């Protein structure tokens, strides 16, 4: 377990030590990160396609991912909306910043799914004729997390601001606890070990990380369920953030999970104004740090 944590956290904190001032360098880092993301998803799909009797397992993958997504996001919304009702909401100044439309972001999500599908089809047809190195996805993930660490450092906010933002901490804690509750409920529904349900819920929307760690722990089927579960969270958040922001600020940010720090940050700013950005960054930073810890811990617990 300790080794697994070091594989995930060490590159993140090493990346956080790298300060980049040139915007061109940051742009290149972002491009490389996206390239690694597509390669990782292709590799995962490729491994999935090489499984025996995979066509019989696809309905299980889709239905299980849907159950996890519905219960986890349902618990998130219940807990966060309740928290919002206990707190006085502040007003926001809305930003006029132009962002990619929700349909554009949905198209990006479909491209990610398409990458997995392409890898799956190729893996299905070549079967065992071409075998990728066993640890290839892990090495790619380490590189990706290092780049994520660089992104975290260069978001213009200090660790002091992150960890002493009370609203960000409370929102993150509620989101994490309700996610684990939803994962446990889904495990009971699907007759899976509770620890496996907790691991599936621990991605907090970070589908690249969760899919690789779960894949390494329990194989391509569960890795694919984890990927679809967290991807559905991102897709759902694209529509819920603008709807919830006016009356339920914590719910609007919390439903985004780990993507509140990257993909969904412009949507959060557009919907809630510049005043909500520090809260979103604090929440997103905390969930990005906690997700790998929870994933490694729960996936390392032996199943009964």
N, C-alpha and C positions, 0 to 999 in steps of 0.2 A: 504493500500500500504506500509506504514512504517513497519507494522508488518511483511509483506511478505519479505521486504528487510532485516530485522533483522534475520529472519529465515535462509536466504541464506548467508548473509555476516558475521554474528556473528560467526558461526562455522568455516568459512574460515579464519578469522583473529585470532581466538583462535588457530586454527591449525598452523597458521603462527608463533605463539609465541613459538611453541614447537621445540626445537633444538635437533636433533637426531644425535649422532656421530657413534654409532655402525651400521655397514653395515647389520648385521643380523636383527636388529630391523627394518631398512628401508625395507629390503626384506620382512619381515612379514607384514609390513604396505602395501606394494604393493600387496601382495597376498590377504590381507583382502579387499583392495579396489576393486580388480577384482571380489572377491566373492560377495561383495555388488552390484557391477555393474550387474552381472548376475541375482541376486535375484530381483533387481529393474526391469530389463527388463522382467523377468518372470511374476512379479506382473502386469506390464503394459499389457502384452499379455493376462494374465488371465482375467483382467477387460474387455479387448476388446472382448474376447470370450463370455462374459456374456451379451453383449448388444443385444437388440431385433433386429431382421432382419439384423444381422451383415453381412451375406453372400451377401446381396444386396449392402452393403456399401463398400466392399473391392475394387471394381473397382474405386470408388471415392477416396479412400485413396491413391491407387497407382498412379492414374493420377494426383491428386493434389500435391502429394509429388514430382513427376517428374517435374511438371511445376514450383514449387517453387525452386527446385534444379537447373534447367536450367537457370532460370532468375537471381537468386541470384549469382550463380557462373559465369554466363556470365557478369553480371555487375561488379563483383569483378575483373575478368580478364581485362575487358576494362579499368577500373579505374587504376589498378595497373600497367598494361603495359604502359599506358600513362604516369604515374608517373615515371616509369623506364626510359622512353625515354627523360625525362627532366633532368635526373641526370646521371653523369658520373659513369660508372660501374668500380669497382675495381677488381683486380685479386685475385684468391683464391689459397691456397695450399690445394690440395685434400688429404683427410684422407684415410688411408687404413683400417680403422676400419671395422670389419665385422658386418653386420647387417642382420636382418631377411629379406629374399627376399620379393619382392612385393607380390608374390603369397602367401607367408606365412602370410603376413599381411592381404591379402584379405581373406584367410582362417579364420583368427581371426574375421574379419568382418562378415563372413558367420555364424560363431558360435554365434555371438551376435544376428544376425537375427534369427538363429535357436532357441535360447532361447525364444525370443518373440513368435515364432511360436508354440513351445511346450506349453508355457503358454496359448496361444490362444486356442489350441486344447483341453487342459484340461478344461479351462474355458467354452468352447463351450459345452462339454459333461456333465459337472456337473451342468451347469447353476446356479440356485440359491440354490442348495443343500448345497454348501459350500461357504460362503461369507467371504472374507478377511476383516479385520478392515479397515474402510474408510480412515484413515490417515496413513496406513502402509507405503505407498510409500514415504510420506513426512518425516517420521522418518528415514527411510533408507537413504533418500537423505541427510538429515542433517549429518548423520554419514559419508557418502561418502565425502561430501564437507569438513568436518573437516580433513579427511585424505588427501584430495587434498591440503588443506592449509599447512599441514606438508610437503608434497612433494614440494610445492612452496618454502618454507623456506630453504629446504635442497638441492636446486639446485646449491648452491654455488655462488649466485649473490645477491647483496644487492638491496634494494629498490631504493637507489640513482642511481645505475647503470641502473636500469630498467626505471625509470621515467625521466632520463636525457639523454637517448639514442634517439637523434632526429630522426634518421632513423626508429627506432622501433615505435616511437610515430606517425610519419607521415604514415607509412605503416599501423598501426593499425587503425588510423582515416579513411584512405581511404577505408580500407576493411570494417569497420563498416558502414560507410555512403553508400557505394555501396551495401552492404547487405540489408540495410533498403530500398534503392531504388528498388532493385530487389523484396523484399517482398511486397512493395506497388504495383509494377507492376503486380505481381502474384495475389494479392488480387483483383485488377481491372479485370484481366482476368477471375478469378473464381467467380466474383460477390460477394466478401466477404468484410466486413468492412475493411477500410485501417488499423485501429489499430490492427486488427487480423493478417493482412499480416505482419505488422511491428513486432508483437510478434513472428510470425513463423520464421522470419529472424533473430531474436535476439539471437538464440542459438549459432551462429557463429561456428558451428561444434561440439558443446558440446551436443551430443544427449541424454546423460543421464539426464542432467539438463533440457534441453528444453522439453523433452517428459513428465517429471513429472510435471513441472510447467504448461505446456499447458494442460495436462490431468486434473489437478486439476481445471483449469480455465474453460475449455470448453468440457471436457469429453474425452473418450478413442479414439474416431475417430480422433479428432484433435491432441491428444497426439501421435497417431501413425503416422500421417502425419509429425509432427515435428521430430519424431525419424528417419523416412526414409529420410527426407530432409537432416538432418545433417549427417546421416550415408553415404548417397550418396556423400556428400562433402568430407568425409574422404577417401572413395574409389577412387574418382576422383583425389584427391591430390596425392595418391600413384604413379600415372602415370605422373602427370603434373609437380611435383617438379623437377625430373631429366631433363625433357625436357626444362623447363623454366629457370633453374638456370644460365646457361652460359650467356644468354643475358638479362634476366629479373629477377634480384635478388628479388625485392620486390614482384613481382607476384608469384614467386616460393614459397616464405615464406607465403605470404598473402593468397594464395589459401588453405593453410592448416588450417587456422582459429585457433581456440583454441587448436587444436591438435599439433600445432607447438611446444608446450612446452613438449609434452610427446610422443605420438605414432610416430609422424612424425619428431621429432628432430634428430634421427639417420639418417634418409633419407636426411634431410637437410644438416647435417654435411658431409655425404658421397658425396653429389652432389656439395656442395659449399665450402667445406673445413672448417677447424677449425675457420677461420676468420669470418665466417658468423654466428657462434653460438651465440655470444652475442646479435646480432640483432634478431635472432629467439627467444631467451629466453625473451628479452624485449617485442617483439611483442606478444608472447604467454602469458606472464604474464598479460599484459594490457587487452587482449581479455578475459582472464579467469576472470578478475575482473569486466569488463564491462558487459559481457554476462548476469550474474544473475541480475544485476541492470536493464538492458533493458527488460529482460523477465518479471520481476515482475511489472515494471512500465506499460508496454504496455498491459499485461494480466489483469491488474487491472482496466483498462479504460472500462467503460460500453459500450457495443456494441449498435449501433443505430438500 
